[in-house]
Amino acid sequence: MRKLVLLCLFVLGIGFALFNFQRLAQQGEFESIIVDFKEEVPLAKISKEIQGLSVKYNQQVDLNSIFSIDDRIYIVEGDKKTLKQLKRSPLRKDTEYIEANYIYKAFAVPNDPEYTKQWNFRNINVEQAWDETKGQGVTVAVIDTGVSKVPDLKLTKFVKGYDFVNNKDDASDDNGHGTHIAGTIAQSTNNGYGVAGIAYEASIMPLKVLSGSGGGTIADIAESIKFAADNGADVINMSLGGGGASNMMAEAIKYAHSKGVVVVAAAGNEGRNTSSYPARYPDVISVSAIDAAGKKAPYSNFGAGVDISAPGGSETGKIIQNTVDPSTGESVFVGFQGTSMAAPHVAGVAALIRSTGVDTPEEVLDILKQSSRKVQEDHLNHFGSGHLDANAAVQLALKGKISVNDFFRWLRKSGYLNLGFWIDGGAVALLPKLGMVIGSYLLAWFLRNYIPFTLGLNGGLIFGSSGLFFLQGLYWFDLPQWPMRLFGSSLPELGNVVFGNPNFNPLFASALIPFLLIALLLGHPSLKWFAIGSGIGVAACLGVSAVADPGIWLLGSGAIARGYLLVNAFLCLGLAYLASQKEKQRVSL
């Protein structure tokens, strides 16, 4: 018995330590508390309770808005201490819930100071797309004048590229065109500097095929396409072109397409009724340009071969990115216009689509076309399938899928990634629950000479002490929540679920259920160990609760409640001990 008392005190000490340690947990930010009254509570009673809250906290307690009248949602100014007081007050039985009115903040709008000048990103609805993906895991090859790591590409990921003009590994830019293109695709974003990029978590593969003067050969371009396909590129952007078909170019594009690479190219700036090469090839997504008003840019090619349109800018609104000044080699923020600027918008969105798990170029093109904003009466095919829409494209790519981002966004928005949600003031007091589980196993270890660690015993220890407690706070869309509360409750907490009260029911939080289980199941060859384990588990649950959260219906949360829980904890442990000893005697006979 001495060992039993010492071990129980030790478990209670662990519970007390855990209870105090949980206060160090990081909390979500809130300055007010939501009180949602049940619909069946009379309005006169609600009015009286609101007046009581106003007097107690010396402040006005009001409806959240005019739309809260039917739902009876009131807001009380207060902090963590106030939240605890309200949750333990008699007010709890008249409410659906009392919870922190956490302050949420916008996620996807970048903090780059010049982002407000990027009208083109808002034109394609990229901010909403960023809530789903930012292009992580995708590599985009920029086949152009090279790419220099200007300051606003400092945080952008790069993979190995090549300079086909000078036949060397360093593919730096001596023109400024390619770096500008790379910026539209993946400019470093949320770095508090400069501007943003569309798929800013994607990687850039710099491939220099154009010299400082802006010209390059088909042979170099074709070889760079194969290089990209062989070295892990998922998307290729070619903001270049000219007249005349080429077998070598056609073969290279076909090769990249066969390896699953999405190839994007600019339609050309001659204002002609046809795309330039390489945009004109069948396996290439040809992009025409629009201005800030959504009209065809005056320079943009159109008609035959155009698949989709994207912002290319005009004199009234150019496309701004960080690049190099070819005359000085210094970093500059400059606005360009052209179908060269339109193509990387599509390449960037293609990277976002690829990052959702869409694998084939055909699927990517189909998604881009279906999701584009249609333009009526486009008889000359100025816009292809329509205007590029990043958010619609990503949503279509994710249609029917529950992505990893979906899951983590659900966790975040539901509060489950906030440590405070689990540890204090949220759905589950995590540390006391862990104390209950650990305590039940410590008590079982103390009685190890009398009991075997069977599956039934383990089940009894868990369901007696904590239940599957992590289920209590889970809300999955519109599914009913009571099954989660039921399976997430320990045996003493079943009364909370049945009677809808946050405090223990004195009948359930006692030795009564363990006594009944032991009396009924002691003669069963396997279920008897579940009954014994339940007694030990309930003892740990009540012991830790006596220190951490002693609230009991009709008994309050003071010394009487603590004493009640401790007495019943010892009774449960005594029952388990006597039952296990009796079982040992029966086996020895």
N, C-alpha and C positions, 0 to 999 in steps of 0.2 A: 504493500500500500504506500510506503514511503516513496518508492520509485515512481509509482503512479502519480502521486501528488507533485513530485519534483518535475516530472516530464510535462504534466499539464501546465505548471507554472512556466516552464520553458517555452511551450507552444504559445501561451498567452503573451510572453515577452516578445516572441517573434512577431506576433500580430500587432503589438503596440509599436514596435520599431517600424514595421511596414507602414502602419497607419501614419506615423510621423514623417517617414521618408517620402510618402506620396505627395506631401505638400511641396516638395521640391520639383515636381513634374511641371513641364512647360504647359501653359494653358493657352487656349484660344482667346483672342481679344474680345472683350465685351464690356459694355457700360450699362446695360439694361437687361431685364429678365422678361421672358414671355410667360404669361399666365393664360392658359386656354381652358375656359370653364366648360363643363359638360352641358350639352344642350338641354338635358332634363332638369337642370338646376333652375328654380324659379328666379325670375329677374329681380324680384324684391330681395332675395337672399344674396344674389350677386352684388346688388347695389350696396347692401349692408357690409358685405365683405370688402368691397372696394373702398368704402369709407374707412373701414378699420385699417386697411393697408395705408391709406393716405395719412391717417393719424399716426400710425406706428412709425412710418418712415419719413414723415413730415414733408410730403411731396404730393403732387397731383398724379393720380393713376388714371390713365386714359386708354380708350380704344386705340389700336395701332393706326387705323384709318377708317374711313367711312365704309370700307369694304369688310371691316372686321365685325360689324354688328351681328350678322347671322352666325359667324363662327365664334363670337364672344371672346376675342383675343385682346387681352389688355397688356400694357407695357408698364413695368415697374423699374424705375431707375435703381441700380444697385450693383454690387460687386459679388465676388465669390462667397463672402460671408453671408450676404443677404440671400443668395441663391440657396445655400445650405439651410438657412433658417426657414425659408419658404417651403422647401422640399420636406421638411420635418414638421411643418405646422399642420393644424387641422384643415387648413385650406386645401391640402393635397387631395382629400377625398372628394372634393367638388370639382376637380379639374381633370382634364384629359392628360395634361402634362404641364410641368413647370420647368423651364430650361433657359439656358443662357441665350441671349439674343446676340449671337456672335456677329462680328463685323467681318464681312467678306469683301475681297478686293478683286478688281479686274485682273485677269491673268495675262491676256495675250497681247495687249498693246505695248509695243516696245518703248524703252526709255531713251532711244536714240534722239538727240535734240533736233536733228534735221528731218526726222521722220514725217513731220507735218507737211513737208514739201513733196512727199512721195504720193501724189494724187493717184498715181498708177496702181499702187497697192490697194488702196481703197476701192478703186475701180474694179478690181478682180475679186474683191471680198476675201482677201487673204487672212484678215484678222480672225474671222470665224474658223477658217481652216486650221489656224495655229492651235485652236483648242483641241484638235484631234491629233495633229502630227506636225512636225517641223522638219521632216526629211531625214531623220536619223537613220544611219545604216545604208544610205544610198550614195553612190558616187556618180558625179556628173562630169563628163569630159568636156572641156571648153577648147574647141579646135579653132584657133584664132591667132592673134598676134603675140600670144603668150600671156602669162599672168604674173604680175609682181605683187609681193605681199606688202601692200600699202597698209597704213595703220588700221584702217577699218576692215582689213582682212586678217588682222593679227590673230584673232581667236577662231577663225575659220579653219576647218580641218583640210589638209592637203594630202594627196597621195602622189606617188612618183609619176612624173610626166616626162616630156621629152621635147627638145627643140629640133624639129626636122629641117629647119632652114640652115642652121649652123652645125647640125649633127652633134649635139651635146646634151647632157642631162638637164642643165639649167635652162628652164623655159621661161625666163623673165621677159617682161613686156617692154619693148622700146618704142611703142606707138601709143598705148593708152586704150585702144579699142577693146582688146581681150580682157584687160583688168576690169573695165567698166561692165562688160558682159558677165564676168564672174561675180561681180558685186550684186547685180540684179538677182542672180541665182542664189548666192549664199553669202552676202555681206555679213560680217559679224554683227550680231543683233543683241539688244539688251545689254550692251556694253557701255552705255552712257556716252557714246561718241558717234558722231556722224549720222549715217542712215542705216536702213535695214535691208535684209535680203529675204527672198521668198522661202527657200528651203535652207534656212541658216544652220541647221544641224547636219546637213549633207556634207560630203567631202568633194573637193574640187580636184580634178586631174588636169593640170595645165599642159596643153599640147600646142606648141608654136609651129604654125605652118605659113604664116604671113610675116613678111619682113617689116622693118620699121616704116617703110613706105606704104604698107597695106596690101601688097601683092604676094601671091604664092602660087605654087604649081599644083595641078591635079595629082601628080604623083605623090607629092608630100601629103596632100590632104587625104588621099586614098590610104596611104600607109598609116597615117595617124588614126584613121577610122579603125583599121584592123588592130593597131596597137591598143586602142581603147577597149575594143571588144575582147582582146586577149588578156587584158590586165584588170578586169573587174569593173569596168564602167557599166552602169545601169542605164544612163541617159547620155546622149551626145548632143551638144549644141553647136551648130555651125551658122554663125551670123556672117556669112560670106556667100559668094556666088558669082555666076557669070553666064555667058551664053555657050551653048554647045554641049552635047552629050558626050559621055566618056565611058567606054567599056570598063576601064580600070576602076573608075569611081562607082559605077553601077555594081560591079562585083564586090567592092569593099562594103558598100551599103547593104547589099544582100547578105554578105557574110555576117555583119554586125547584127542585122535583123534576125538571122537564123540562130544567133547566140543569145537572143532575148533582149537586145539593146534597143531602147527607144531613141530614134534619130529625129532631131528637130532642126529645121533650117529656116532662114529668113526668105520671104517670097521675093524680095528685091525692091529697089528704090527707083525704078525707071518709070513708074506710073503706067506700065503696060498691062494689057489684058492677058497676062500669063505669068506664072511663076518662073523665076530664074532657076538654073541648076545650081546646087543639087536639090533644092526644095521641090523640084518638079518630078523627081523619081518617085515611083509608086510606094516604096517603103519609108518615105520621109514625110514627117508632119510639116506641111508648109504653112507659114504664119504671115498673115498680112498685118498692117499697122493701123491703129485708130488713134485719134487725138483725145484730148481730155473731155470733149463733148460726146464722145462715142461715135464720131463720124470717121469715115475712111480718111486717113492721112493723105494729103495731096500727092505725095511722092510714092505711095505704096502701090506695088503691083497688085493685081486682082485677077479674078476670072479663073481660067483653067489651072487646076492643081492646088488652089488655095483650100486649106482644110479648116482653118480657124483664125480668128483675129485676136489681137492683144494690144495693149498700150505701147505705142512706139514714139508718141510725142509729136509736138509741132512747135512752131515758133512761139505760140502762146503758152506752152506748157511742155517742157522737156523732161527727159528721164534723168534724174540725178543719182549718181553713184560716186564712190571714191575711186580714183584711178591715178595714173601717172601723167605728168606733163612731159611729152616727148622731147621738148626743147631743153628742159632742165633736169628731167628725171625725178622731180619732186612730186610729192603727193598733193593731189588737188581734188576738190569736189566740183564736178562739172556736169552740166546737162547736155545730153546728146539726143538726137532724134533719128529715126530710121527703123526699117523692119529689122535691122540688127538689134535694136533695143526691144522689139516686140518678141522675137524668138526666145530669148532667155526667160521671159515671163512664162511661156508655155513649158520650157524645159524645167523651170523651177517647180511648176505645178505637177508636171510629170513625175518629178522626184518625190513630191508629197504623195502622189498616188502610189508609186512603187513602194514607198515606206509602209503602206497599209497592207502589203502582201500581194498586190496585183503583180503578176509575173511577166505576162507576155505583152509585146508591143501592140498587138491587135486589141487587147483588152484596154490598154491605156488610151489608145486612140479612140476607141468606142466610148469610153467614159468621158474623155474630153469633149467629144462631139455631142453626146447626149446631155451633158450638164451645161453646155454653153447657153448663153442667153440669146435666144433667137431674134433675128432682125427681120421684120416683115418687108416684103417687096424688095428683096435684094436680088434683082433680076440679073445683075452683072457679076454676082458672086464676089462682092467686095469683102465679105466677112466669113466666107466658108459656112461652117455650121452655126456661127454666131460669135458673140463676144466671150472671151475666156472668163470662167467663174471658178475660182479656186475652191471656195467653200462647197459649192454644189458638186464639184468633181470629187472632192474628198468624201463627202457624204454618200455619193453614189458608189464610190469604191468600197465604203464600209457597209453598204446596205446588206442586211442579213447577217452581218458579222458582229460578234462581241469581241472587240479588240482588247489588247492589253491596256491601251490608253483609255478605252471605255471603262474597264474595270477599275483602274486607278483613279480615273476622274470621278467615278461613282463613290469610291472610298473617300476621296478628298472632299467632295461636296456633301457627303453624308456625315463627315466629321471623323471617320474612322482612322484617318492618318494623323489626327491630332491626339497626341499622347494624353492630353487632359481629358479627352472624351472617355478614355478607358480608365484612367487612374483616379480622377477626382471630379465630381460635379457633372459627370456624364452618365452614360448608360450603365457602366459596370465599374465598380471599385476594384480594379485589377489586382493591386497588391494585397489587400485583405483576402481576395479569392485565392491567390497563390498561397497565402499563408494558411488558408483552410486546407488546401490540397496537401501541402507539405506537412502540415500538422497532423492530418489523418494518417499519412504514411509513417510519420515518426511514432505516433501512438501504436500503429500496427507493428512497427519494428520492435517497440517495447514489449509487445505481447507475442513476439515471434516464437517463443517456446511453446505456445498454446495453439497457434493458428498457422496453416499453410497459406502461401501467397497464391491463391487460385484466381481464375478469371472472375469467378463470382465475388470473391473478396475485393478484388480491384474495382469491379463495378460498384460494389457497395460503398467503398471508400470515396469514389468520385461523386456518385450521386447523393451520398449522404453529406458530403462536405461542400461541394461547389456546383455540382451539375456541370453541364456543358455551358458554362457561364458566358463564354464569348458570343453565344447566340443571342443573348438578351438584347443587345443593342443593334442587331442587324435588321434593317428595313429594306426589303427587296421590292422596289417599285410599288405596285398596288396589292401585293399579296398580304393576307391577314397576318398580323404580328403576334397574335396570341400563341401560335405553335412555337415560335421562337422563344417567347417568355416561358412557356411550359417546359420545353426541353432544355432551356438554359438555366433552370432553377434547381437548386438543391432541395432535398426533402423538406427542410424547415421553411423554404421559400414557397412551397406549393400553395400555402395559404394566401400569400400575396397575390398569386395569379387568380385563385378562385374568388377571392373577395375584392380584388382590385384595389388593395391598399398597399402603399410602399413599405409600411412597417410590418414586422413579424406578427403573425397570428399566434397568440399564446398556446393554442392547442397544437399547431404544427411545429412551432419552435420549442419543443419539449421532448421528454423521453417517451411520449405516447406512441408515436409511429415506430421507433425502434423496438419498443416493448411488444407491440402488436406483430411486427415482422418476425421477431425472434420467437414469439409464442406460436405463430402459425407455421413457421418454416424450419424450426430447429430439427424436426424429424426428417426433413428432406435431405437426400445425400449430397446435393450440390447447392441448392438454394439457401441452405442454412448459412453458408459462408457469405452470401450476399447480405443476409440479415445481420450477421455479426459485423461485416464491413460497414453496413449502413449505420449501425450504432456508433462505431468508431468515427466515421465521417461526420455524423451529426454532432458528436462531441466536439470535434475540431471546429466545425462551423459555428456552433453556439459559443465556444470559448473565445474565438477570435472576434466574433460579433459583439461580445460583451465589452470588448475594449474599443473596437473600431467603429461600430454603428449599432448601438443597443436599442434602437427604437422598437417598441412593442405596442401593438394596438391595446388601448385601455390602460397600459402601464407606463406610457411615456418613454423617456429616454434617459432617465436619471438613475439613481442608485438602486431603486426597486427593480428596474428592468435589467440592470447589470447583474444584480444578485440572482434574479430569476434565471437568466441565461447560464450563469456559472453553475448554479445548483443542478440544472437539467443537463449541462455538459458532463458533470461528474456522474450523474445517474446513468446517462447513456454509456459512458465508458465502463461503469460498473456492470451494467447489463451485458455488454460485449465481453467483458472479462469473465463473468460467471458462466455465460453461454459457452465460451471457448473452453473454459476449464471443465465444464460438464461434458463437452464433446470429447475432450482429452481422456477423461475418466472412462467414458463409454468405449472408446477405442482400445484403451489398455485392458479392459475386461474381455 
